[in-house]
Amino acid sequence: MKKIVCIGDSITYGFPYGEGASWTRMLAEATGFLVINQGINGNTTGEMLDRFPRDVLTYNPDYVIIMGGANDIAWRESVDRITWNINEMVKLAAGQGIKVIFGLPTPFIYQEFADRLARVRDWMIKHATENNLQTIDFHSAFFNEEGILLEELLLDGAHPTREGYRRMFEVIPLSIFI
């Protein structure tokens, strides 16, 4: 059985509803894979990096989905530090032969945060392209066909509603796990 560890913050965990509402649960149900939710509410990419050996490497997964950066942005961490933390997680995973998938961070309705988080997303896309990594465009799940943010999918301007989590799952290209 394939094993996927999902490391992230509250949006990986499924806040405020719990793991049962998370996109990770839907991924497990759709694939039959062992999907381990290692989302911790409030986590920054630095905290994710600190716990990466324990919360990812010890499981020896086939894949790791890394999604973070929103809390860093809210705490005004530099984009350079965020991307450094993510790249260090990539290196740790690669050293163990784990396939890395980036989950592109979901939107904020607060423009300053949204603009800074867009720089993280842009780096993730570029880094994935340059290093033959896969991405899941969770960000796109919150926009309509005209590119307009569907604010009703964000409970508090940042965390998804139940429908938002369902849409996050729906943008996962399941073929990346074959």
N, C-alpha and C positions, 0 to 999 in steps of 0.2 A: 504494500500500500504506500502510495506517495504521501510525503509529509511536508506540510507548509507551515512555517512559523510567520506570523504577522506581528511585527514589532511597530509600536506607535504610541499614540496618546489616546485621549478620550474618544476621538473619532474612529479609531481602530477598536477600542473597547466596546463602544455602543452607547455612550453617555447620551441622555440620562436614563435610558431604558434598561441597560444592562447588556451582557453578551448575547442574550437570546435575540435581540433586535439588530445585532451588528451584521454588517456585510460579511464578516468572517464566518458566521453561523450559516448564512445562506450559501456561501462558497462550499462549505463542508457538505451541506445537504445536497447541493447540485452535483458535486464531483464524487462523493464517497471517500474523499481523501481525509487523512487526519490533518485538521487545520487547528493550529494552536494559537489562540488569541493572547498576545502579549502586549495589549494596549493598556496603558496606565494613565488614568486621568491626570492632566496637568504636566505630563512629561515633556521635557525639552529634548532636542537631539543629543545634547550632552549627557543627559540622564540615560537616554536610550543606548548611547555608546558605552557608558559605564556598565550597564547590565547586559550588554550584548553577549559576552561569553557565557553567562549563566542562563539567560533567557532565550538564546538562539542556538549557540554552538553546542551546548550540552544535549540538545535534542537531535543533532546530526540530521537536519532536514534536507530534503531535496531542493527546496526553495525557501527563500525568505522574501517577504514583502515588507519593504521599509517605507513607512509613511510618517512624516513628521515635519516640524518647522513652524506650525501655527503658534504654539506656546512660546517658542523662541521669539517670534515676531512680536507677540503681545508683550513680552518682557524686554523688547528692544535689543535683542542680541543681533550682532552683525550678520549679514548674509554670508560673508566670508567664513565666519565661525560655524554657521549652520551647515554650509556645504562641506567644510572640512570634516565636521562630525559625521556627516552622511558618508563621505568618501572613506573615512576610517572604518565604518561598518562594512562597506563594500569590500575593502581589503581583507578584513577579518573573515568574511564569508568566503571570498575567493580562495583564501588560504586553506579552507576546509572543503573546497569543491562544491560549495552551495551556490545554486543559481540565484542571482539577485534580480528582484523585480522592484521597481520604484512605483509606489502609489503616489500619484501627483496630488498634492494637498488641495483640499476643498476650499471654496471661496469664503471670504469674509464680506460682510456688507459694509464694513468700515473701510473707506477708500485708502487711507494711509497704510493700513495693514494689508489690504488687498494688493496694493502696488508693490510692497516689499516682498510679499509671499509670491507674487508673480515672478520676481527675480530668482527665487529658489526653484520654482517650477521650471523656468527657462534653463537654469543650470542642470536640473535633473534630466530634462529632455536631451540637452546637448551631451551630457556625460553618458547617458544611456546609449545614444547614437554612436558616440566615439568608442565605446567599450562593449558594444554588442550586448547590451542589457535590455530587458523588456520594461515597458511602462504600462501602468493602468491609469487611464485618464479619469480619475474620480472627479476632477474639477468639472469636466464637461457634463456630468450628471445633473448639475444644478442650473443648466441653461436650456432655453427652448431653441427651436430651429433658427430663430432670428438672432440668437446670441444674447438674449436678454436673461439676466439673472432671475430665477424664480425664487424670490425671497421667502415665499411660503414654505419652501423646503428646508429653511433654516430656522430652527426653533428660537434662537437667541442672537441671530446674526452670525453665528459660527457653527454651532452644532446641528447636525441634520435631524429632521423629524423622522418618524418611522418610514414615511414615504421617501425621504431623502436617502436613508440607508438602503431601501429597496432599489432605488435608482443607482446607487453606488454599485451594488452587486450587479445590476444589469449591464453596466459598462465594462465588466471584467471579461476580456476575451479568453474564454476557457481553453482555447487552443494553445495558449502559451504554456500550459502544463502538460502538453503531450510530448 
